[in-house]
Every structure is written in C-alpha cells, then in structure tokens.
Amino acid sequence: MRYLILLCLSISLSIHLSAQQIELFGGINSNHIFDSNDNSEFKSGKGYTVGFSFDNPNMNGIASRITVSYSKVKGNVNTIKNISPGIMQSTNVALEKNSINLGIYPFTFIIQNVYVSFGLQGNFTMSNNSAGMFETNEPGYLLYGEVNLDASEFHKDISYGATVRVHYNFMLNNGLSIIPQYNLYYGIGEEYTTPESDKIKSWQQLLAIGIGMQF
C-alpha cells in the first residue's frame, strides 16, 4: 500500500510541475556492490530497468524531472569475519532484488544539445529472490557448518543515493523523440547487510532507450 501511495504522490507532483514531456524508457542495468571490509568479496550483476518520467526538456539550469521506475538488480556478496585465530564465519548471498525507484532531478544543463541532469533517487524494495548461506567453524555456535538462510533479511527496505543522467533527444515528427541515455546511481545509504558487514552499498549503471512525447 505504501508503494501505491508513493506512486500516486509522485504522479500528482509531476502534474503540478507542468511537465512538458512524458517519457517511457527501459534498458540494462549493472549493479556493483562494495563496503569498507577488506575481507569482503563482491561480484557485479546485470538486470533491467523500465520506467516513465515527467520533465521539462527545454530548460537549462534549474529544471524539473521526476522519474518512477521498476528495477531488477543482481549481484553476489561474500563477507568474511575472522573471530579469532583459526575461527571464522562467512555469509554468501546471490542477490536478486526487485524495487520501485523514485528519482528527482532539480538541475539540468544543456551542453551542445546533450542534456546532463543531477538529482537524488530513493529505492523501495518490493521483493527478492535472493539465496544465502551462512558458514562458521566456531565450536558450540547455534548455526554450525553450512546453513541455508532466508536472504530477505539482507535487503534494506529503503535505500537512497545520488544520480546523474546524460541523454540526447533525436526529434521525430509530431513531438515524438528517441532518447538514448546513460544513468549513473551512487548509493549513499546502506542497501544490504550481513552478520559480518552492515554497511554494504552499491552503485549502478543503466544504458537505456526512451521514447518521449512533448506537449
């Protein structure tokens, strides 16, 4: 229900911003995961993103763009902790998360007909198909050896970060345009957590094609 309310609020806000262009877009994303633990190992994963936006494509400087999208992101997390000499624990998770993303871009600059937008993005976890395993050789530990885990606990319900979008408008007839674009998202808050690391972040790249209609 909260996601539906969020979606309705974003659409209502977009209308009040008198958006001059509606865009539908979709493409392939690449999810890169990191933390500050030297013992952690991460692998990036590829997924996809589809969404729509309201924006004013003709302003330079302060502009309004709001994006609502759905993303499936993947990756692999392996965090390791040395408890004492010869005793360690680790968690390995194959991540697959589905989220609704809300992006707000208050600043857009036009350089030689190339649009560069800066903003913030919030991600709201809808569901996940992740699979995780915890392992330890600590004697007497409640979870001894390899134990399958419910990986839903690894995903933060809400995450956020800074985002940059670079695109070009190929104008067609009747106000339609084809919009190739590159989006970069850099996570500021923690997005994942394991027993060994509770400050796992991510940054993502998105290569997409959009179809825009100007009013």
C-alpha positions in Angstrom: 0.0 0.0 0.0 2.8 2.5 0.8 4.3 1.9 -2.6 1.0 2.7 -4.3 0.6 5.9 -2.2 4.2 6.9 -3.1 3.5 6.4 -6.8 0.3 8.4 -6.7 2.1 11.3 -4.9 4.9 11.3 -7.4 2.4 11.5 -10.3 0.4 14.2 -8.7 3.6 16.2 -8.0 4.7 15.8 -11.6 1.4 17.2 -12.9 1.7 20.3 -10.7 5.2 20.8 -12.1 3.6 21.3 -15.6 5.8 18.7 -17.3 6.2 19.3 -21.0 7.5 15.8 -21.9 6.4 12.3 -20.9 9.0 9.6 -21.5 8.9 5.8 -21.4 12.3 4.1 -21.1 13.9 0.8 -20.5 17.4 -0.8 -20.5 20.0 -3.0 -19.0 21.5 -2.1 -15.6 24.8 -3.2 -14.0 24.8 -3.4 -10.2 28.2 -3.0 -8.4 28.5 -3.7 -4.7 31.1 -2.6 -2.1 31.8 -2.0 1.6 34.9 -1.0 3.7 35.8 -4.5 4.7 39.0 -5.8 3.1 37.8 -9.4 3.6 34.6 -9.0 1.6 34.3 -10.2 -2.0 31.7 -8.9 -4.4 30.6 -9.6 -8.0 28.5 -7.3 -10.1 25.3 -8.5 -11.8 23.2 -7.4 -14.7 19.4 -6.8 -14.6 17.0 -4.4 -16.2 15.1 -1.2 -15.5 11.8 0.1 -17.0 10.0 3.3 -16.1 8.5 6.6 -17.1 9.2 10.3 -16.4 7.7 13.8 -16.5 10.1 16.6 -17.3 10.7 20.0 -19.0 13.2 19.3 -21.8 13.8 22.9 -22.8 15.2 24.5 -19.6 18.8 25.0 -18.9 19.9 25.2 -15.2 17.0 24.8 -12.7 14.6 22.2 -14.2 12.1 19.7 -13.0 12.3 16.0 -13.8 10.7 13.2 -11.9 11.2 9.5 -12.7 9.4 6.4 -11.5 10.9 3.1 -12.4 10.9 -0.6 -11.7 14.3 -2.4 -11.4 15.6 -5.9 -11.1 19.2 -5.9 -9.8 21.5 -8.8 -9.3 24.9 -9.4 -7.7 26.9 -11.6 -5.3 28.1 -10.9 -1.8 30.6 -12.9 0.2 31.5 -11.4 3.6 34.1 -12.9 5.9 34.9 -12.2 9.5 37.9 -13.6 11.5 36.6 -14.1 15.0 39.9 -15.4 16.4 42.9 -17.3 15.1 41.6 -20.4 13.2 37.9 -19.4 13.8 35.9 -17.6 11.2 32.4 -17.1 9.8 31.2 -16.1 6.4 28.0 -15.3 4.5 27.5 -15.8 0.8 24.4 -14.3 -0.9 23.3 -14.4 -4.5 21.3 -11.2 -4.7 18.3 -10.6 -6.9 16.2 -7.7 -5.8 13.1 -6.1 -7.2 12.4 -2.4 -6.4 10.4 0.7 -7.2 12.7 3.7 -7.7 11.7 7.4 -7.4 14.2 9.9 -8.9 14.0 13.7 -8.6 16.3 15.8 -10.8 16.2 19.5 -9.9 19.2 20.5 -12.1 19.6 20.0 -15.8 22.3 21.5 -18.1 22.3 21.5 -21.8 25.8 21.3 -23.5 25.8 21.1 -27.3 22.4 19.5 -27.3 23.5 16.9 -24.7 21.4 17.0 -21.5 23.1 16.4 -18.2 20.8 16.1 -15.1 21.7 15.8 -11.4 19.4 14.5 -8.7 18.6 12.1 -5.9 17.0 8.6 -6.1 15.2 6.6 -3.5 14.7 2.8 -3.8 11.9 0.9 -2.2 12.3 -2.9 -2.0 9.3 -4.8 -3.3 10.5 -8.4 -3.2 13.6 -10.5 -3.8 14.6 -14.0 -5.0 18.0 -14.0 -3.2 19.6 -17.1 -1.9 22.1 -17.1 1.0 24.3 -19.4 3.0 26.0 -18.8 6.4 29.0 -20.9 7.5 31.2 -21.0 10.6 33.7 -23.3 12.3 33.1 -21.8 15.7 32.5 -24.6 18.2 29.2 -24.5 20.0 27.7 -21.9 17.7 24.0 -22.2 17.1 24.4 -22.3 13.3 27.4 -24.7 12.9 28.5 -25.6 9.4 26.7 -24.6 6.3 23.1 -23.4 6.8 20.7 -22.1 4.1 19.3 -18.7 5.0 16.3 -16.7 4.1 18.0 -13.8 2.3 15.2 -11.3 2.7 16.8 -10.0 5.8 19.9 -8.9 3.8 17.9 -6.2 1.9 17.2 -2.8 3.3 13.6 -1.8 2.7 14.6 1.7 1.7 17.9 3.0 0.2 18.9 6.2 -1.5 21.7 7.9 -3.4 22.8 10.5 -5.9 22.2 10.1 -9.6 23.3 11.6 -12.9 21.6 11.2 -16.3 23.1 12.0 -19.7 20.9 11.9 -22.7 20.3 13.2 -26.2 17.0 13.8 -28.0 16.5 12.7 -31.6 13.4 14.6 -32.6 10.9 12.8 -34.8 7.5 14.1 -36.1 4.5 15.1 -34.0 6.5 15.9 -30.9 8.0 12.3 -30.6 11.6 11.7 -29.9 14.0 8.8 -29.4 16.2 9.3 -26.3 19.4 7.2 -25.8 20.6 7.7 -22.3 23.2 6.8 -19.6 22.3 6.8 -15.9 24.7 6.6 -13.0 23.5 5.9 -9.4 25.8 6.0 -6.4 24.4 4.7 -3.1 24.8 7.0 -0.1 22.9 4.9 2.5 23.4 1.2 3.2 21.5 -1.2 0.9 22.5 -4.7 2.2 23.6 -6.2 5.5 25.1 -9.5 6.6 26.2 -10.8 10.0 29.8 -9.7 9.1 29.1 -6.4 7.4 26.1 -4.0 8.0 27.3 -1.2 5.7 27.1 -2.7 2.2 26.4 -0.1 -0.6 26.1 -0.2 -4.3 26.5 1.9 -7.4 24.6 1.2 -10.7 24.9 2.0 -14.3 21.9 2.0 -16.7 22.0 2.1 -20.5 18.5 2.7 -21.8 16.4 3.9 -24.7 13.4 6.2 -24.2 10.5 7.3 -26.2 9.4 10.9 -25.4 6.3 12.9 -26.3 6.4 16.7 -25.9 3.3 18.8 -25.3 
